[in-house]
Amino acid sequence: MRRLLLTGFLAAAGMGLFAQNVDKAKDLLKSNKLPDAKAEIDKVLATDKGQKNPEAWYTKLKVYNALAANDQTRAQYPDARDQAFEALKKYTEIDDKKLLLLQVDGYKPVNEIYQGYFQIGANDYNGGKYEDALKNFSGALAASSFMNSKGWTNLKIDTTSTLYAGISAEKAGKKDSAAIFYGKLADAKIANINGSNMIDIYKWLVDYYNTKKDRANTQKYLNLAKEQYPDDLFWPSTELDIIREEGNKDSLFAKYDEIVTKFPKNHLFAFNYGLELYQHASDTTKGPRPANYDALTAKAQEMLKKCLEIQPDYPQAALVLGQISYNQGVDLQAQTKKIPGKAPEDIKKRADLRIAATKKFDEAIPYFEMVDKDLGSKGKLKMDEKSALKDAYDLLITIYEQKSTAKDKVDLYTNKFNNVDKDH
């Protein structure tokens, strides 16, 4: 009986000593003797009883939060905030008193963990330490996710921390990590954060996955982007690039039809559509022209004229329209050589073809003159503009050389051609 009583006395004494150690750690914390408070609570949690005691873990949470908040001790114990976060998790896991200690403190230690991660992350970011910023913003996200899982917040996504985690990852050269954070924002259909438009995040994701040839995710983020920013031209341009790369012309032209209908006031889509139609119709590198050459060329002219309706002073469209008519005239001239006979009907066919060719050349002249009007009157030109102007002059010279009464025109455009580099 005496041994049993003695055992009970020792156990009670042990519990009292344990409580004293926790209280001592708390007193040291109040006195701002942080390393001592850390040493004391670490001793408590090194015991089996300490591991099972919610108050011990809660005390560690507060001590380590304080260590992380102090510049000097944070440098001495760089993982203090991580340890505080783990202590919080353990406390909530084993506490059987409905988190009373946390409630009494108004959940302050939880906010300190989140705010601490975020503030240090912001400091690291502003200081150009992007690896460290990524780590701390990730910590803030883990903290906010934990808070949300406990029902302490109803925030579906911490947009600011997610954004800066992504930017930090990108600046640190970790594009795969950046894609994860940016993807979370896009998946949540976030269009603005703190008044700032997030369209560049969607463009980044589309470009990232397109570069990786990940068609599923490229299309996913294109679709999400078009929901948020339906009028931005980056999306249709990218869709055209993808289809063009795949090489299916029917799909490409179908997409162009869809886009020029959606953006009827955009002259560049109309121009590019017309140009690609004609390039495809005229391509003989892999064999003869397509069987629907005439239909493709007519559609090309329709689109190029539409471009000029929208943007009358767009010389590139005028140049291509002129080239189409000029090339048609050359084709008609070539057909005369396929009729070598001297019979009246053969002579008439050749004459008719020459007349038709002349009409095509005459049809081309106003378009080349439009190029002269738009570019010839300007001062300094870009290289592509100079090239377009020279092409227009060259073809005007060729056309007028075929007209016996047009020497003055030949001289005019020859002079202009020779002076393009000097004048522009």
C-alpha positions in Angstrom: 0.0 0.0 0.0 2.9 2.4 0.9 4.5 1.8 -2.5 1.2 2.6 -4.3 0.8 5.8 -2.4 4.4 6.8 -3.2 3.9 6.2 -6.9 0.8 8.3 -6.9 2.7 11.1 -5.1 5.5 11.0 -7.6 3.1 11.2 -10.5 1.3 14.2 -9.1 4.6 15.9 -8.4 5.7 15.2 -12.0 2.5 16.8 -13.4 3.1 19.8 -11.2 6.7 20.1 -12.5 5.4 19.9 -16.1 2.9 22.7 -15.5 5.6 24.8 -13.9 7.9 24.3 -16.9 5.1 25.5 -19.3 4.4 28.5 -17.1 8.1 29.3 -16.9 8.2 29.3 -20.7 5.2 31.6 -20.8 6.7 34.0 -18.2 10.0 34.1 -20.2 7.9 35.0 -23.3 6.2 37.8 -21.4 9.6 39.1 -20.4 10.7 39.0 -24.0 13.5 36.5 -23.1 12.8 34.7 -26.3 15.8 32.3 -26.6 15.2 31.3 -23.0 11.5 30.8 -23.6 12.4 28.7 -26.6 14.8 26.5 -24.6 12.2 26.0 -21.9 9.3 25.0 -24.1 11.6 22.8 -26.2 12.5 20.9 -23.0 8.8 20.4 -22.3 8.0 19.1 -25.8 11.0 16.7 -25.6 8.9 14.6 -23.1 6.1 12.2 -23.9 3.8 14.1 -21.7 4.7 17.4 -23.3 3.9 15.9 -26.8 0.4 15.2 -25.6 -0.3 18.5 -24.0 -2.2 21.1 -26.0 -1.1 24.0 -23.9 2.5 23.1 -24.5 2.0 23.2 -28.2 0.1 26.4 -28.0 2.9 28.0 -25.9 5.4 26.8 -28.6 3.2 28.5 -31.2 3.4 31.8 -29.4 7.1 31.6 -28.5 8.1 30.7 -32.1 5.8 33.4 -33.5 7.7 35.9 -31.3 11.0 34.5 -32.5 10.0 35.0 -36.1 8.7 38.5 -35.5 12.0 39.7 -34.0 14.7 40.6 -36.6 17.5 39.4 -34.5 16.0 36.0 -33.4 14.5 35.4 -36.8 18.1 35.5 -38.2 19.2 33.1 -35.4 16.2 30.8 -35.9 15.3 31.1 -39.6 12.7 28.3 -39.5 10.9 29.8 -36.5 7.7 30.7 -38.4 7.5 27.2 -40.0 7.9 25.7 -36.5 5.1 28.0 -35.2 2.9 26.9 -38.0 3.5 23.2 -37.3 2.8 23.9 -33.6 -0.5 25.4 -34.5 -1.4 22.3 -36.5 -0.5 20.0 -33.6 -2.4 22.2 -31.1 -5.6 22.1 -33.2 -5.1 18.3 -33.7 -4.9 17.3 -30.0 -6.8 20.1 -28.1 -10.0 18.7 -26.6 -11.3 22.0 -25.3 -12.5 23.4 -28.6 -9.4 25.6 -29.1 -10.2 27.7 -26.1 -6.7 29.1 -25.8 -6.9 30.3 -29.4 -10.3 31.8 -28.9 -9.2 33.7 -25.9 -6.4 35.2 -27.9 -8.8 36.1 -30.7 -7.0 33.9 -33.1 -4.1 36.4 -33.0 -1.3 33.7 -33.4 -2.9 32.5 -36.6 -3.0 35.9 -38.1 0.6 36.5 -37.0 1.7 33.4 -38.9 -0.1 34.5 -42.1 0.9 38.1 -41.9 4.5 37.2 -41.0 4.9 35.0 -44.1 3.3 37.6 -46.3 5.3 40.6 -45.0 8.6 38.9 -45.1 7.7 37.7 -48.6 6.9 41.2 -49.7 10.2 42.4 -48.2 12.1 39.7 -50.0 10.3 40.5 -53.3 11.0 44.2 -53.0 14.6 43.4 -52.3 14.9 41.2 -55.4 15.3 38.0 -53.3 12.8 36.1 -55.4 13.6 32.5 -54.2 13.0 33.6 -50.6 9.9 35.6 -51.6 8.5 32.5 -53.3 9.1 30.4 -50.1 7.4 33.0 -47.9 4.4 33.6 -50.2 4.0 29.9 -50.4 4.0 29.8 -46.6 1.3 32.5 -46.6 -0.8 30.4 -49.0 -0.4 27.3 -46.8 -1.5 29.3 -43.8 -4.5 30.7 -45.5 -5.4 27.3 -46.8 -5.2 25.9 -43.3 -7.3 28.7 -41.9 -9.9 28.0 -44.6 -10.0 24.3 -43.9 -10.8 25.0 -40.3 -13.6 27.4 -41.2 -11.8 30.4 -39.8 -12.1 32.2 -43.1 -14.3 31.8 -46.1 -11.7 33.0 -48.6 -11.9 30.7 -51.7 -8.5 31.9 -53.0 -5.9 34.2 -51.5 -5.4 36.1 -54.7 -2.7 38.5 -53.7 -0.4 35.8 -52.2 -1.1 33.6 -55.2 -0.2 36.3 -57.6 3.0 37.3 -55.9 4.0 33.6 -55.5 3.6 33.3 -59.2 5.5 36.4 -60.0 8.3 35.5 -57.6 8.6 32.0 -59.2 8.7 33.5 -62.6 11.4 36.0 -61.7 13.4 33.2 -60.0 13.3 31.3 -63.3 10.9 28.7 -62.1 8.4 28.8 -64.8 6.8 25.5 -64.0 6.0 26.7 -60.5 4.8 30.0 -61.8 2.4 28.2 -64.1 0.9 26.4 -61.1 0.2 29.7 -59.2 -1.0 31.6 -62.2 -3.2 28.6 -63.2 -4.9 28.8 -59.8 -5.9 32.4 -60.5 -7.1 31.6 -64.0 -9.0 28.5 -62.9 -10.8 30.7 -60.3 -11.6 33.1 -63.2 -9.9 36.0 -61.4 -10.0 39.0 -63.7 -8.8 41.8 -61.4 -6.7 41.9 -58.2 -6.7 45.1 -56.1 -7.9 47.0 -59.1 -5.2 45.6 -61.4 -6.2 43.8 -64.6 -4.9 40.2 -64.8 -5.0 39.8 -68.5 -1.2 39.3 -68.7 -1.5 36.3 -66.4 -3.8 34.6 -69.0 -1.5 35.5 -71.9 1.4 34.2 -70.0 -0.4 30.8 -69.4 -1.5 30.5 -73.0 2.0 31.3 -74.3 3.6 28.9 -71.7 1.5 25.9 -72.6 1.6 26.7 -76.3 5.4 26.8 -76.2 5.3 23.4 -74.4 3.0 22.1 -77.2 0.5 21.2 -74.5 -2.6 21.7 -76.7 -5.1 20.7 -74.0 -4.0 23.3 -71.5 -3.4 25.9 -74.2 -7.0 25.6 -75.2 -8.2 25.5 -71.6 -6.6 28.8 -70.8 -7.6 30.3 -74.1 -11.2 29.5 -73.3 -10.9 30.9 -69.8 -9.2 34.0 -71.1 -11.9 34.7 -73.8 -14.5 34.5 -71.0 -12.8 37.2 -69.1 -11.5 39.4 -71.9 -13.5 38.6 -75.0 -12.4 41.5 -77.1 -8.6 41.1 -76.8 -7.0 40.2 -80.1 -4.3 38.1 -78.5 -6.6 35.1 -78.3 -7.7 34.8 -81.9 -4.2 35.6 -83.1 -2.9 32.7 -81.0 -5.6 30.4 -82.2 -4.6 31.2 -85.8 -0.9 30.6 -85.0 -1.7 27.2 -83.6 -3.9 26.1 -86.5 -1.4 27.5 -89.0 1.4 25.5 -87.4 -0.7 22.3 -87.6 -0.9 22.9 -91.4 -4.6 22.3 -92.1 -5.6 25.1 -94.4 -9.3 24.3 -94.3 -9.3 24.6 -90.5 -7.2 27.8 -90.8 -9.6 29.5 -93.2 -12.6 28.3 -91.2 -11.1 30.0 -88.1 -10.4 33.1 -90.1 -14.1 33.2 -91.2 -15.1 33.0 -87.5 -12.7 35.7 -86.5 -13.4 38.3 -89.2 -17.1 37.8 -88.4 -16.4 38.4 -84.7 -14.1 41.4 -85.3 -15.6 43.1 -88.4 -13.8 46.3 -87.8 -10.3 44.9 -87.6 -8.5 45.5 -90.8 -5.5 43.3 -90.0 -7.5 40.1 -89.7 -9.1 40.8 -93.1 -5.7 41.6 -94.6 -4.0 38.5 -93.2 -6.9 36.3 -94.3 -6.7 37.7 -97.8 -3.0 37.3 -98.0 -3.0 33.7 -96.8 -5.8 32.8 -99.1 -3.8 34.1 -102.1 -0.5 32.6 -101.0 -2.2 29.2 -100.7 -4.0 29.6 -104.0 -0.7 30.6 -105.8 1.6 28.0 -104.1 3.1 25.6 -106.7 6.0 24.4 -104.6 4.4 21.0 -104.0 2.5 20.6 -107.3 0.0 22.5 -109.4 -2.3 25.2 -108.0 -5.3 24.0 -106.0 -8.3 23.1 -108.1 -10.3 25.9 -106.4 -7.7 28.5 -107.3 -10.3 30.9 -108.7 -12.6 30.7 -105.7 -9.6 31.2 -103.3 -8.4 34.2 -105.3 -11.8 35.8 -105.4 -12.2 35.3 -101.6 -8.7 36.8 -101.1 -9.6 39.9 -103.1 -12.9 40.2 -101.2 -10.9 40.2 -97.9 -8.3 42.6 -99.1 -10.9 45.0 -100.3 -12.7 44.7 -97.0 -9.4 45.6 -95.3 -9.2 48.8 -97.4 -12.8 49.6 -96.6 -11.9 49.5 -92.9 -8.5 51.1 -93.3 -8.3 53.0 -96.6 -4.7 54.1 -96.2 -3.3 50.5 -95.6 -0.8 50.2 -98.5 0.0 46.6 -97.9 -3.5 45.6 -98.9 -3.5 47.8 -102.0 -0.1 46.3 -103.0 -1.4 42.7 -102.8 -4.6 43.6 -104.7 -2.5 45.1 -107.4 -0.2 42.1 -107.5 -3.1 39.7 -107.8 -4.5 41.6 -110.8 -1.0 42.0 -112.3 -0.3 38.3 -111.9 -3.6 37.4 -113.5 -2.6 39.6 -116.5 0.8 37.7 -116.7 -1.1 34.4 -116.7 -3.3 35.6 -119.5 -0.3 36.7 -121.5 1.3 33.3 -121.0 -1.8 31.5 -122.4 -1.2 33.2 -125.7 1.9 31.1 -126.2 -0.2 28.0 -125.9 -2.1 28.9 -129.0 0.6 28.8 -131.8 -1.8 28.4 -134.7 -2.3 30.9 -137.5 -6.0 30.2 -138.1 -8.3 33.2 -137.7 -9.9 31.7 -134.6 -6.4 31.2 -133.1 -5.4 34.8 -133.9 -8.7 36.0 -132.3 -8.1 33.9 -129.2 -4.6 35.4 -128.7 -6.0 38.9 -129.3 -8.8 38.4 -126.8 -6.3 37.1 -124.2 -4.0 40.2 -124.8 -7.0 42.5 -124.3 -8.0 40.6 -121.2 -4.4 40.8 -119.9 -4.3 44.6 -120.6 -7.5 45.0 -118.6 -5.9 43.2 -115.6 -2.8 45.4 -115.8 -5.0 48.5 -115.9 -7.0 47.1 -113.0 -3.7 46.8 -111.0 -2.6 50.4 -111.7 -5.0 52.2 -109.2 -3.8 49.9 -106.4 -0.2 50.5 -107.0 -0.9 54.2 -107.2 -2.6 54.0 -103.8 0.7 52.6 -102.5 2.5 55.6 -104.0 0.0 58.0 -102.5 0.2 56.4 -99.0 3.9 55.9 -98.8 5.5 58.0 -101.5 4.3 61.2 -99.7 5.8 60.2 -96.4 9.2 60.9 -95.1 11.2 58.2 -93.4 9.9 54.7 -94.0 10.4 51.4 -92.3 12.2 48.7 -94.3 9.0 46.8 -95.1 7.4 50.0 -96.3 10.3 50.8 -98.5 10.1 47.4 -100.0 6.4 47.7 -100.7 6.9 51.1 -102.3 9.7 49.8 -104.6 7.5 46.8 -105.6 4.7 49.1 -106.5 7.0 51.4 -108.6 8.6 48.4 -110.3 5.3 46.9 -111.4 4.0 50.3 -112.5 7.1 50.7 -114.7 6.6 47.2 -116.2 3.0 47.9 -117.0 3.6 51.3 -118.6 6.5 49.9 -120.6 4.0 47.8 -122.5 2.1 51.0 -123.4 3.7 52.8 -126.4 2.2 56.1 -125.4 3.2 56.0 -121.7 6.9 57.0 -121.7 6.3 59.8 -119.3 4.8 57.4 -116.8 7.8 55.1 -117.2 10.1 58.0 -116.6 8.1 59.2 -113.6 8.0 55.9 -111.8 11.6 55.0 -112.7 12.7 58.3 -111.1 10.6 57.6 -108.0 12.0 54.0 -107.8 15.6 55.2 -108.0 15.1 57.8 -105.3 13.2 55.6 -102.7 16.3 55.1 -100.5 17.4 58.7 -100.7 13.9 60.2 -100.1 12.7 57.8 -97.5 
